[in-house]
Amino acid sequence: MLYMVIERFKEGAAPEIYRRFREKGRIMPEGLDYVSSWTDLDFKICYQLMRTEDFTLFDKWIDSWRDLMEFEIVPVRTSAEAVDLMLGRT
């Protein structure tokens, strides 16, 4: 299943977030897969598309970052999947 993860950086945390990322990577447990991400122009919010079949893996990943940001996790589907559902193809 796909999830849109909205990370809201704590005030002034962007430099530390990027330092940790550079040193340790995403720190994601096996089974939680990164797809793509976008960061706003002010370095306050990052939007990440992730995939997993085990939602509980988010807890392990978030534990490594919660000191620097807050998280919102939203289940999503692709536009193609939405079309198929609306047309009764699935």
N, C-alpha and C positions, 0 to 999 in steps of 0.2 A: 504494500500500500504506500502511496505517496503522502508526504506531509510538507506543508509550508511552515518553516520555523522562523518566527519573527524574534530576533534578538535585539533588545533595547539596551544599548551600552550605558553603563552607569557614568555619571558625570566625570569627565576627564580620563576615562578608562581606555580609550582607543589605543594609545601608545602601548600600554601593558598587554592588551588583547593581541596586538600584532607581534609583540615581542614573544609572548608565550606561544603563539601559533608558529612563529619562525623556529623556535627552539624545540617544541614538542609535537607540532602538527595539530590535527583536529582532535586528537585524544578520543577517538570514537571506538566503542566496543565492536567486535566482529558481529556482523549481522545488521548494523546500522550503516547505511550507505549514503554518502554524499553524492548529489547529482549536480548541483550548480548553486551559485549564490550571487547576490547583488548587494552593494552597500550604498546607502544614500550619500549625497555629496558632502554632508556635514559630519560624517563618521559617527552617527548616533544610532543608526538602525542597520542591521544586516538581515536580508531575507535569504533563507537557505531552503532549497528543495532537497528533501531527503527521502529515502526509501527504507522500509523495514516491514517485516511481518510480525515483529515483536515490539509493541509499543513500550514495554517496560525498559527497553534498552536506552530510551531517552533519559531516564533517571540517572543511569551510570554516566552518560555523557555530560549531562547538565551539571552533575556534581563537580566536574573539573573546571567549570566556567562560571558558576553562579556568583562567585565573588566579584565578577567584573560586568555581568549583564543579567537581565531578566528575560525570561523566555515565554513565548506563546506558541503553541503547537496546534496547527489546524490541518485536519485530514482534507486532502484535495484529490481531484481527478483531472485527467487531461481533458482538453476540449473535445478531442476525438471520442473519448469515452462518454462524455456528456451527450454528444450527438447520438451515439449508438443507443444510449439509454432512452433518450427522447423519441427516437424512431422505433423503439421496441426491438432492437437487434441483439440485445443481451438479456 
